[in-house]
Amino acid sequence: MTLSRIFAAGALALAIAGCSTPTPETYAKQSPSLDITRYFNGTLDAHGMFQDRSGEVIKRFVVVMRCQWNGDTGVLDEDFVYSDGTRQKRVWTLTKTGPGTFTATAADVVGTARGTVSGNALRWQYVLALPVDGKVINMDMDDWMFLIDDKVMLNRTAMSKFGVNLGSVTLSFSKRPATGAAPQ
């Protein structure tokens, strides 16, 4: 097989794969219906892991999120503790821009994240300035969240650079009871 045929076959495979990518609207009829102003309100606990592209778990982490809304603007204040003992803080500011759409910013996000909610699904895409081995790499993040019930949401994020898969993040969110008590 010639090099040009290999490239043509690869391009065709990418085109076909691109046609089958789900959109948030794919989940429009799924329930429970996600209202980000309701779910991301109060305190949430999250447990997650980062896997490299081979599937090896590189880091595990826990997150405490304190969330509140004022009209169409929400603040998600996240405190991360990683398995190697390092800590990180990220504060998101979300703005509802229309029915089922929002934008978001954070100090380590390049530009503006854009999100769409439909049914029980939320997808947002952004570029994260990620410190790696003393350098900062701008990583493309494709973030999908699925509401399981009024307390639990599952999250899977694909991380890539120049279209090449570099790994993924998997998270489970648990909403604390309104009293602020830790989940049982």
Accessible surface in RSA format (square Angstrom, percent):
REM  Atomic radii and reference values for relative SASA: ProtOr
REM  Chains: A
REM  Algorithm: Lee & Richards
REM  Probe-radius: 1.40
REM  Slices: 20
REM RES _ NUM      All-atoms   Total-Side   Main-Chain    Non-polar    All polar
REM                ABS   REL    ABS   REL    ABS   REL    ABS   REL    ABS   REL
RES MET A   1   170.38  88.2  92.70  61.4  77.67 184.9  82.68  70.3  87.70 116.2
RES THR A   2    80.73  57.4  73.11  74.1   7.62  18.2  78.73 105.8   2.00   3.0
RES LEU A   3   120.05  66.9 111.89  80.0   8.15  20.5 112.58  79.1   7.47  20.1
RES SER A   4    80.79  68.3  68.89  91.9  11.90  27.4  53.06 113.0  27.73  38.8
RES ARG A   5   156.71  65.8 152.92  78.0   3.79   9.0  33.41  45.7 123.29  74.7
RES ILE A   6    88.65  50.4  85.39  63.6   3.26   7.9  86.22  62.1   2.43   6.6
RES PHE A   7   137.12  68.6 131.54  81.5   5.58  14.5 133.24  80.8   3.88  11.1
RES ALA A   8    63.14  58.1  49.59  76.5  13.55  30.8  57.86  81.5   5.28  14.0
RES ALA A   9    52.00  47.8  40.20  62.0  11.80  26.8  47.06  66.3   4.94  13.1
RES GLY A  10    33.90  41.8   0.00   N/A  33.90  41.8  32.56  89.4   1.34   3.0
RES ALA A  11    61.50  56.6  51.28  79.1  10.22  23.3  55.20  77.7   6.31  16.7
RES LEU A  12   111.46  62.1 106.63  76.3   4.84  12.2 110.78  77.8   0.68   1.8
RES ALA A  13    60.65  55.8  50.75  78.3   9.90  22.5  56.42  79.4   4.23  11.2
RES LEU A  14   137.46  76.6 129.88  92.9   7.58  19.1 130.36  91.6   7.10  19.1
RES ALA A  15    59.18  54.4  44.18  68.2  15.01  34.1  56.35  79.4   2.83   7.5
RES ILE A  16   110.83  63.1 107.91  80.4   2.92   7.0 109.73  79.0   1.11   3.0
RES ALA A  17    57.44  52.8  46.90  72.4  10.54  24.0  52.81  74.4   4.63  12.3
RES GLY A  18    50.92  62.8   0.00   N/A  50.92  62.8  32.20  88.4  18.71  41.9
RES CYS A  19   115.44  87.3  76.44  85.3  39.00  91.6  34.61  87.7  80.82  87.2
RES SER A  20    89.08  75.3  59.57  79.5  29.51  68.0  51.02 108.6  38.07  53.3
RES THR A  21    73.84  52.5  55.26  56.0  18.58  44.3  42.07  56.5  31.77  48.0
RES PRO A  22    57.07  41.6  51.00  46.5   6.08  22.1  57.06  47.1   0.02   0.1
RES THR A  23    63.12  44.9  62.82  63.7   0.29   0.7  53.23  71.5   9.88  14.9
RES PRO A  24     9.79   7.1   9.79   8.9   0.00   0.0   9.79   8.1   0.00   0.0
RES GLU A  25   105.13  60.4  93.62  70.8  11.51  27.4  59.43 114.9  45.70  37.3
RES THR A  26    84.55  60.1  51.25  52.0  33.30  79.4  51.44  69.1  33.11  50.1
RES TYR A  27    53.01  24.8  53.01  30.2   0.00   0.0  29.62  22.3  23.40  28.8
RES ALA A  28    56.72  52.1  36.38  56.1  20.34  46.3  36.61  51.6  20.11  53.3
RES LYS A  29   201.27  98.2 167.05 102.5  34.22  81.5 117.97 106.2  83.30  88.7
RES GLN A  30    94.02  52.6  88.55  64.7   5.48  13.0   6.43  13.7  87.60  66.4
RES SER A  31    90.29  76.3  68.38  91.3  21.91  50.5  31.57  67.2  58.72  82.3
RES PRO A  32    49.63  36.2  45.45  41.4   4.19  15.2  49.33  40.7   0.30   1.9
RES SER A  33    76.81  64.9  66.72  89.0  10.09  23.2  39.46  84.0  37.35  52.3
RES LEU A  34     9.66   5.4   0.04   0.0   9.63  24.2   0.07   0.0   9.60  25.8
RES ASP A  35    54.65  38.3  47.03  46.8   7.62  18.0  17.14  40.3  37.51  37.4
RES ILE A  36    10.32   5.9   8.32   6.2   2.00   4.8   8.32   6.0   2.00   5.4
RES THR A  37    32.36  23.0  27.98  28.4   4.37  10.4  13.50  18.1  18.86  28.5
RES ARG A  38   155.87  65.4 149.56  76.2   6.31  15.0  73.93 101.0  81.94  49.7
RES TYR A  39     9.03   4.2   5.87   3.3   3.16   8.2   8.61   6.5   0.42   0.5
RES PHE A  40     4.60   2.3   4.60   2.9   0.00   0.0   4.60   2.8   0.00   0.0
RES ASN A  41    70.38  48.5  65.23  63.0   5.15  12.4   1.61   3.9  68.76  66.5
RES GLY A  42    36.52  45.0   0.00   N/A  36.52  45.0  35.73  98.1   0.79   1.8
RES THR A  43    32.54  23.1  27.46  27.8   5.09  12.1   3.31   4.4  29.23  44.2
RES LEU A  44     0.03   0.0   0.01   0.0   0.02   0.1   0.03   0.0   0.00   0.0
RES ASP A  45    15.21  10.7  15.19  15.1   0.02   0.1   9.07  21.3   6.14   6.1
RES ALA A  46     0.57   0.5   0.21   0.3   0.35   0.8   0.21   0.3   0.35   0.9
RES HIS A  47   106.99  58.5 102.17  71.0   4.82  12.3  69.36  71.5  37.63  43.8
RES GLY A  48    12.47  15.4   0.00   N/A  12.47  15.4   6.18  16.9   6.30  14.1
RES MET A  49    61.15  31.7  61.01  40.4   0.14   0.3  44.39  37.7  16.76  22.2
RES PHE A  50    49.74  24.9  49.74  30.8   0.00   0.0  49.74  30.2   0.00   0.0
RES GLN A  51    32.67  18.3  32.67  23.9   0.00   0.0   1.93   4.1  30.74  23.3
RES ASP A  52    41.34  29.0  37.60  37.4   3.74   8.8  17.85  42.0  23.49  23.4
RES ARG A  53   155.76  65.4 127.86  65.2  27.90  66.4  38.02  52.0 117.73  71.4
RES SER A  54    95.41  80.6  51.93  69.3  43.48 100.2  54.73 116.6  40.68  57.0
RES GLY A  55    37.03  45.7   0.00   N/A  37.03  45.7  25.58  70.2  11.45  25.6
RES GLU A  56   107.95  62.0  97.21  73.5  10.73  25.6  36.46  70.5  71.49  58.4
RES VAL A  57    66.89  44.0  45.87  41.5  21.02  50.6  45.87  39.9  21.02  57.0
RES ILE A  58    86.17  49.0  59.82  44.6  26.36  63.5  62.66  45.1  23.52  63.8
RES LYS A  59    68.23  33.3  66.56  40.8   1.66   4.0  35.82  32.2  32.41  34.5
RES ARG A  60   147.10  61.8 147.01  74.9   0.08   0.2  47.73  65.2  99.36  60.2
RES PHE A  61    17.10   8.6   9.35   5.8   7.75  20.2  13.59   8.2   3.51  10.0
RES VAL A  62    66.22  43.6  66.11  59.8   0.11   0.3  66.11  57.4   0.11   0.3
RES VAL A  63     4.49   3.0   2.96   2.7   1.54   3.7   3.12   2.7   1.37   3.7
RES VAL A  64    38.28  25.2  38.28  34.7   0.00   0.0  38.28  33.3   0.00   0.0
RES MET A  65     2.76   1.4   2.76   1.8   0.00   0.0   2.60   2.2   0.16   0.2
RES ARG A  66   117.42  49.3 113.41  57.8   4.02   9.6  55.20  75.4  62.23  37.7
RES CYS A  67     8.15   6.2   0.00   0.0   8.15  19.1   0.50   1.3   7.65   8.3
RES GLN A  68   124.75  69.8 124.01  90.6   0.75   1.8  30.90  65.8  93.85  71.2
RES TRP A  69    43.94  17.6  13.04   6.3  30.89  72.5  13.78   7.3  30.15  48.9
RES ASN A  70   130.38  89.9 118.60 114.6  11.79  28.4  30.87  74.3  99.52  96.2
RES GLY A  71    63.86  78.7   0.00   N/A  63.86  78.7  42.66 117.1  21.19  47.5
RES ASP A  72    86.14  60.3  79.96  79.6   6.18  14.6  14.95  35.2  71.19  71.0
RES THR A  73    55.28  39.3  53.36  54.1   1.92   4.6  29.69  39.9  25.59  38.7
RES GLY A  74     0.13   0.2   0.00   N/A   0.13   0.2   0.13   0.3   0.00   0.0
RES VAL A  75    50.86  33.5  50.86  46.0   0.00   0.0  50.86  44.2   0.00   0.0
RES LEU A  76     4.13   2.3   4.13   3.0   0.00   0.0   4.13   2.9   0.00   0.0
RES ASP A  77    36.59  25.6  36.59  36.4   0.00   0.0   4.83  11.4  31.76  31.7
RES GLU A  78    16.79   9.6  16.79  12.7   0.00   0.0   0.00   0.0  16.79  13.7
RES ASP A  79    46.56  32.6  44.37  44.2   2.19   5.2  22.64  53.3  23.92  23.9
RES PHE A  80    16.18   8.1  14.83   9.2   1.34   3.5  14.83   9.0   1.34   3.8
RES VAL A  81    48.61  32.0  46.34  42.0   2.26   5.5  46.34  40.3   2.26   6.1
RES TYR A  82    38.62  18.0  33.99  19.3   4.63  12.1  19.83  14.9  18.79  23.2
RES SER A  83    56.16  47.5  12.75  17.0  43.41 100.0  16.90  36.0  39.26  55.0
RES ASP A  84    87.76  61.5  49.11  48.9  38.65  91.4  44.71 105.2  43.04  42.9
RES GLY A  85    52.94  65.3   0.00   N/A  52.94  65.3  33.25  91.2  19.69  44.1
RES THR A  86    69.37  49.3  62.82  63.7   6.55  15.6  67.77  91.0   1.60   2.4
RES ARG A  87   184.18  77.3 152.94  78.0  31.24  74.4  58.46  79.9 125.72  76.2
RES GLN A  88    53.61  30.0  42.13  30.8  11.48  27.3  29.76  63.3  23.86  18.1
RES LYS A  89   115.31  56.3  89.11  54.7  26.20  62.4  78.59  70.7  36.72  39.1
RES ARG A  90    29.00  12.2  24.06  12.3   4.94  11.8   5.68   7.8  23.33  14.1
RES VAL A  91    62.36  41.0  51.80  46.9  10.56  25.5  51.80  45.0  10.56  28.7
RES TRP A  92     7.69   3.1   7.69   3.7   0.00   0.0   3.47   1.8   4.22   6.8
RES THR A  93    52.66  37.5  50.58  51.3   2.08   5.0  28.63  38.5  24.03  36.3
RES LEU A  94     2.44   1.4   2.44   1.7   0.00   0.0   2.44   1.7   0.00   0.0
RES THR A  95    52.72  37.5  52.72  53.4   0.00   0.0  35.16  47.2  17.56  26.5
RES LYS A  96    76.41  37.3  65.86  40.4  10.55  25.1  20.19  18.2  56.22  59.9
RES THR A  97    81.12  57.7  40.50  41.1  40.61  96.8  43.69  58.7  37.43  56.6
RES GLY A  98    26.27  32.4   0.00   N/A  26.27  32.4  23.37  64.1   2.90   6.5
RES PRO A  99   141.25 102.9 112.26 102.3  28.98 105.3 124.23 102.6  17.02 105.8
RES GLY A 100    30.15  37.2   0.00   N/A  30.15  37.2  20.47  56.2   9.67  21.7
RES THR A 101    53.11  37.8  50.70  51.4   2.41   5.8  45.31  60.9   7.80  11.8
RES PHE A 102     4.00   2.0   1.32   0.8   2.69   7.0   1.32   0.8   2.69   7.7
RES THR A 103    28.47  20.2  28.29  28.7   0.18   0.4  14.07  18.9  14.40  21.8
RES ALA A 104     1.07   1.0   0.00   0.0   1.07   2.4   1.04   1.5   0.03   0.1
RES THR A 105    62.97  44.8  62.36  63.2   0.60   1.4  44.64  60.0  18.33  27.7
RES ALA A 106    13.04  12.0   0.00   0.0  13.04  29.7   6.78   9.5   6.26  16.6
RES ALA A 107   117.44 108.0  69.20 106.8  48.24 109.7  82.50 116.2  34.93  92.5
RES ASP A 108    33.54  23.5  28.64  28.5   4.90  11.6  28.32  66.7   5.21   5.2
RES VAL A 109    12.43   8.2   0.00   0.0  12.43  30.0   0.43   0.4  12.00  32.5
RES VAL A 110    72.03  47.4  60.79  55.0  11.24  27.1  65.63  57.0   6.40  17.4
RES GLY A 111    54.86  67.7   0.00   N/A  54.86  67.7  39.02 107.1  15.84  35.5
RES THR A 112    58.27  41.4  37.92  38.4  20.35  48.5  11.89  16.0  46.38  70.1
RES ALA A 113     0.00   0.0   0.00   0.0   0.00   0.0   0.00   0.0   0.00   0.0
RES ARG A 114   150.98  63.4 145.79  74.3   5.19  12.4  65.49  89.5  85.49  51.8
RES GLY A 115     5.34   6.6   0.00   N/A   5.34   6.6   0.99   2.7   4.36   9.8
RES THR A 116    40.08  28.5  39.84  40.4   0.23   0.6  13.74  18.5  26.33  39.8
RES VAL A 117    23.40  15.4  13.59  12.3   9.81  23.6  13.59  11.8   9.81  26.6
RES SER A 118    18.11  15.3  11.96  16.0   6.15  14.2  10.13  21.6   7.98  11.2
RES GLY A 119    13.65  16.8   0.00   N/A  13.65  16.8   3.30   9.1  10.34  23.2
RES ASN A 120    17.55  12.1  17.55  17.0   0.00   0.0   0.00   0.0  17.55  17.0
RES ALA A 121     0.00   0.0   0.00   0.0   0.00   0.0   0.00   0.0   0.00   0.0
RES LEU A 122     2.91   1.6   2.91   2.1   0.00   0.0   2.91   2.0   0.00   0.0
RES ARG A 123    39.06  16.4  36.88  18.8   2.18   5.2   6.27   8.6  32.79  19.9
RES TRP A 124    11.31   4.5  10.59   5.1   0.71   1.7  11.31   6.0   0.00   0.0
RES GLN A 125    86.99  48.6  82.11  60.0   4.87  11.6  20.75  44.2  66.24  50.2
RES TYR A 126    25.59  11.9  13.95   7.9  11.64  30.3   8.26   6.2  17.33  21.4
RES VAL A 127    44.74  29.4  44.12  39.9   0.62   1.5  44.12  38.3   0.62   1.7
RES LEU A 128     9.79   5.5   9.79   7.0   0.00   0.0   9.79   6.9   0.00   0.0
RES ALA A 129    23.98  22.0  19.40  29.9   4.58  10.4  19.40  27.3   4.58  12.1
RES LEU A 130    42.68  23.8  42.68  30.5   0.00   0.0  42.68  30.0   0.00   0.0
RES PRO A 131    95.93  69.9  78.02  71.1  17.91  65.1  78.59  64.9  17.34 107.8
RES VAL A 132    54.05  35.6  48.72  44.1   5.34  12.9  52.76  45.8   1.29   3.5
RES ASP A 133   140.52  98.4 100.85 100.4  39.67  93.8  41.49  97.6  99.03  98.8
RES GLY A 134    88.42 109.0   0.00   N/A  88.42 109.0  44.56 122.3  43.87  98.2
RES LYS A 135   146.99  71.7 140.77  86.4   6.21  14.8  89.99  81.0  57.00  60.7
RES VAL A 136   101.25  66.6  71.35  64.6  29.90  72.0  71.35  62.0  29.90  81.1
RES ILE A 137    56.76  32.3  53.39  39.8   3.37   8.1  56.76  40.9   0.00   0.0
RES ASN A 138    61.40  42.3  56.91  55.0   4.49  10.8   7.72  18.6  53.68  51.9
RES MET A 139    10.07   5.2  10.07   6.7   0.00   0.0  10.07   8.6   0.00   0.0
RES ASP A 140    59.98  42.0  59.32  59.0   0.66   1.6  20.36  47.9  39.62  39.5
RES MET A 141    11.75   6.1   8.34   5.5   3.41   8.1   8.72   7.4   3.03   4.0
RES ASP A 142    38.33  26.9  37.04  36.9   1.29   3.1  15.31  36.0  23.02  23.0
RES ASP A 143     6.35   4.4   6.35   6.3   0.00   0.0   0.00   0.0   6.35   6.3
RES TRP A 144    32.83  13.2  32.83  15.9   0.00   0.0  22.69  12.1  10.14  16.5
RES MET A 145    10.36   5.4  10.36   6.9   0.00   0.0  10.32   8.8   0.04   0.0
RES PHE A 146    53.45  26.7  53.45  33.1   0.00   0.0  53.45  32.4   0.00   0.0
RES LEU A 147    10.35   5.8   9.21   6.6   1.14   2.9   9.21   6.5   1.14   3.1
RES ILE A 148    87.63  49.9  70.89  52.8  16.74  40.4  73.11  52.6  14.52  39.4
RES ASP A 149    63.59  44.5  62.05  61.8   1.54   3.6  28.66  67.4  34.93  34.8
RES ASP A 150   102.45  71.8  89.02  88.6  13.42  31.7  43.88 103.3  58.57  58.4
RES LYS A 151   110.50  53.9 110.50  67.8   0.00   0.0  70.96  63.9  39.54  42.1
RES VAL A 152    45.40  29.9  45.40  41.1   0.00   0.0  45.40  39.4   0.00   0.0
RES MET A 153     0.00   0.0   0.00   0.0   0.00   0.0   0.00   0.0   0.00   0.0
RES LEU A 154    84.33  47.0  83.85  60.0   0.48   1.2  84.29  59.2   0.03   0.1
RES ASN A 155     5.31   3.7   1.98   1.9   3.34   8.0   1.38   3.3   3.93   3.8
RES ARG A 156   131.75  55.3 130.05  66.3   1.70   4.1  51.60  70.5  80.15  48.6
RES THR A 157     3.68   2.6   3.68   3.7   0.00   0.0   0.57   0.8   3.10   4.7
RES ALA A 158    51.03  46.9  49.27  76.0   1.76   4.0  49.57  69.8   1.47   3.9
RES MET A 159     5.87   3.0   5.62   3.7   0.25   0.6   5.62   4.8   0.25   0.3
RES SER A 160    26.70  22.6  26.70  35.6   0.00   0.0  10.77  22.9  15.92  22.3
RES LYS A 161    56.50  27.6  54.78  33.6   1.73   4.1  27.99  25.2  28.51  30.4
RES PHE A 162   178.07  89.1 142.54  88.3  35.53  92.5 157.19  95.3  20.87  59.7
RES GLY A 163    72.37  89.2   0.00   N/A  72.37  89.2  35.90  98.5  36.46  81.7
RES VAL A 164    76.72  50.5  73.06  66.1   3.66   8.8  76.72  66.7   0.00   0.0
RES ASN A 165    84.47  58.3  76.68  74.1   7.80  18.8  36.07  86.8  48.40  46.8
RES LEU A 166    55.68  31.0  48.21  34.5   7.47  18.8  48.37  34.0   7.31  19.7
RES GLY A 167     2.36   2.9   0.00   N/A   2.36   2.9   2.08   5.7   0.29   0.6
RES SER A 168    12.49  10.6  12.20  16.3   0.28   0.7   7.59  16.2   4.89   6.9
RES VAL A 169    22.02  14.5  22.02  19.9   0.00   0.0  22.02  19.1   0.00   0.0
RES THR A 170    43.30  30.8  42.18  42.8   1.12   2.7  41.77  56.1   1.54   2.3
RES LEU A 171    21.38  11.9  19.38  13.9   2.00   5.0  20.76  14.6   0.62   1.7
RES SER A 172    40.38  34.1  39.35  52.5   1.03   2.4  24.61  52.4  15.77  22.1
RES PHE A 173     5.60   2.8   5.60   3.5   0.00   0.0   5.60   3.4   0.00   0.0
RES SER A 174    31.99  27.0  31.99  42.7   0.00   0.0  10.64  22.7  21.35  29.9
RES LYS A 175    45.05  22.0  40.42  24.8   4.63  11.0  39.38  35.4   5.67   6.0
RES ARG A 176    56.46  23.7  47.97  24.5   8.48  20.2   0.76   1.0  55.69  33.8
RES PRO A 177    62.75  45.7  51.26  46.7  11.49  41.8  60.26  49.8   2.48  15.4
RES ALA A 178   116.12 106.8  68.34 105.5  47.78 108.7  80.20 112.9  35.92  95.2
RES THR A 179   123.33  87.7  82.38  83.5  40.95  97.6  87.78 117.9  35.55  53.7
RES GLY A 180    41.76  51.5   0.00   N/A  41.76  51.5  26.45  72.6  15.31  34.3
RES ALA A 181    54.03  49.7  42.51  65.6  11.52  26.2  53.72  75.7   0.31   0.8
RES ALA A 182    64.58  59.4  53.56  82.7  11.02  25.1  53.56  75.4  11.02  29.2
RES PRO A 183    62.94  45.9  41.11  37.5  21.83  79.4  44.25  36.5  18.69 116.1
RES GLN A 184   217.89 121.8 146.25 106.9  71.64 170.6  95.60 203.5 122.28  92.7
END  Absolute sums over single chains surface
CHAIN  1 A    10864.6       8674.7       2189.9       6629.9       4234.7
END  Absolute sums over all chains
TOTAL         10864.6       8674.7       2189.9       6629.9       4234.7
